[in-house]
Each structure stands twice: as structure tokens, then as C-alpha cells.
């Protein structure tokens, strides 16, 4: 159960590879998804279009498992992020312990939590968070509970019938990170409206333009995919990336050396903790 001690979140993953830790790509993706879930929960709870909380990195550890500790900090003067953070952590705990979950946790949020919890046994043995609340173990049992919650929420809340499909179009947003490692030609953007992030599939010829526009606003052209539970894009098969010159400068160029599998000078994985 949640307590009154200083709030923070410890994200832990136990490796599943001989002589090493968890898969670096999966580890970083899980952190990104967790922060995306917390951001969406905050927006739904306080009814705002933009998140008001950042998470400061306060510690990195590597005992028997890899641990990252983050503390919620405000993005907006006068805003206290702690009440919503405590509420969000309690809801994550409640899903795993079969306790009532606040109606503010809607179907889309529950689906994102289920995706966060989905195990990847080839990449790690265990994945859980600890700190402010009791440990929340993200495994197949937790995933099933989150999907069941999402199904219940859909029956209650869906005021419109959205349809799954694709269309050609464009999307404007801030380029968050690029993963150009073998077999993972993906990047993510935060649209100006809608979801916290949209994952995009790109081809080799786009690597330079993506690398040169990290953390900048871009216009994505391509085939946009939609799920039946949201009017917003879920993924994009990118045909073209168009930079939008706003004069802003990148503020976090590299995480090289932080992760075991991403200590190469040409690493394409950026922006996870910052965003």
C-alpha cells in the first residue's frame, strides 16, 4: 500500500542473458512506456491536454538487477505533481491486487498498462516497479488483469464507435527518439494533440534526416494506422519526414554509455528519460 515517505519510483529489471543484464532496447522501451502511462494518467486525472510532470533521474544501480530511480518534478510553476503521482501509483497497485480502480483510468489507459506489462521472456526474467507503493510486478498475470479492466471500461465509456483501419495522411509532432538497431527501424513523436507518443516505422534512407532532427518538430507523411478504441493514430508507416524550422535547439543529444547495449558512438537511442 502507498505510504507517506518521499515519493519516487524505482524501475527494476532482472536480466535473462548469460553474463549480462536485460536487453537494452527492451529496457529503455519499457521505461518510455511507463512514463507514457503516468503522463496519460495525469492528464486524465486533472483534465488537461498536456502533462505537467517531469521525472528527474536520481539514481542508477546495478546489483543483481538493473535499477533506475526517478522522482516526479513539476514542469509548471505552482503545480504540485505529488498528489497525482501518488494516485497513479496506487491505481497501478490496485490493478495487480484486484482492488477497485478509479474510473479516471479509462479503457485506453488500461490497454497501455497491459502493453507495458506484457512479458518479453527472451529479454528479461522479471520487470517491476517499487518505491512509493508496494512492488508492482508486470507479468502475464498483471497483463491479463489490465486487459480485463480495459474490456470493462470499453463497455461503459465508449460514446462513439471508432473503426480500425488505415489512411494516407500527415502528422506533426516532436521527434522523441530513434531506434535504428538491427531489426528495429522505429522512432516516436509526440503529436501536437492527442496521444503522448506515436510509434513510426522508417526506412534506411531516412536515418540522416531523423538523426539531424532529434527533439525538433517534424511533419510525418505516410500510411496512418488507427485502432478501434481511439480516434488518434496508433502507428505510422513513414513515407517522408519533413523538418519544421521553429528555431529550437536540441537539449539532450545522447544517452551513449548509460545502457549496456547502447555504448556505441553511433547509438540511435535517445530521449527516453528526458521525455
C-alpha positions, 0 to 999 in steps of 0.5 A: 500500500502507498505510504507517506515517505518521499515519493519516487519510483524505482524501475527494476529489471532482472536480466535473462542473458548469460553474463549480462543484464536485460536487453537494452532496447527492451529496457529503455522501451519499457521505461518510455512506456511507463512514463507514457502511462503516468503522463496519460494518467495525469492528464486524465486525472486533472483534465488537461491536454498536456502533462505537467510532470517531469521525472528527474533521474536520481539514481542508477544501480546495478546489483543483481538487477538493473535499477533506475530511480526517478522522482516526479518534478513539476514542469509548471510553476505552482503545480504540485505533481505529488498528489497525482503521482501518488494516485497513479501509483496506487491505481497501478497497485490496485490493478495487480491486487484486484482492488477497485480502480478509479474510473479516471483510468479509462479503457485506453489507459488500461490497454497501455498498462497491459502493453507495458506489462506484457512479458518479453521472456527472451529479454528479461526474467522479471520487470517491476516497479517499487518505491512509493507503493508496494512492488508492482510486478508486470507479468502475464498475470498483471497483463491479463488483469489490465486487459480485463479492466480495459474490456470493462471500461470499453463497455461503459465509456465508449460514446462513439464507435471508432473503426480500425483501419488505415489512411494516407495522411500527415502528422506533426509532432516532436521527434522523441527518439530513434531506434535504428538497431538491427531489426528495429527501424522505429522512432516516436513523436509526440503529436501536437494533440492527442496521444503522448507518443506515436510509434513510426516505422522508417526506412534506411534512407531516412536515418540522416534526416531523423538523426539531424532532427532529434527533439525538433518538430517534424511533419510525418507523411505516410500510411496512418494506422488507427485502432478501434478504441481511439480516434488518434493514430496508433502507428505510422508507416513513414513515407517522408519526414519533413523538418519544421524550422521553429528555431529550437535547439536540441537539449539532450543529444545522447544517452551513449554509455548509460545502457549496456547495449547502447555504448556505441558512438553511433547509438540511435537511442535517445530521449527516453528519460528526458521525455 
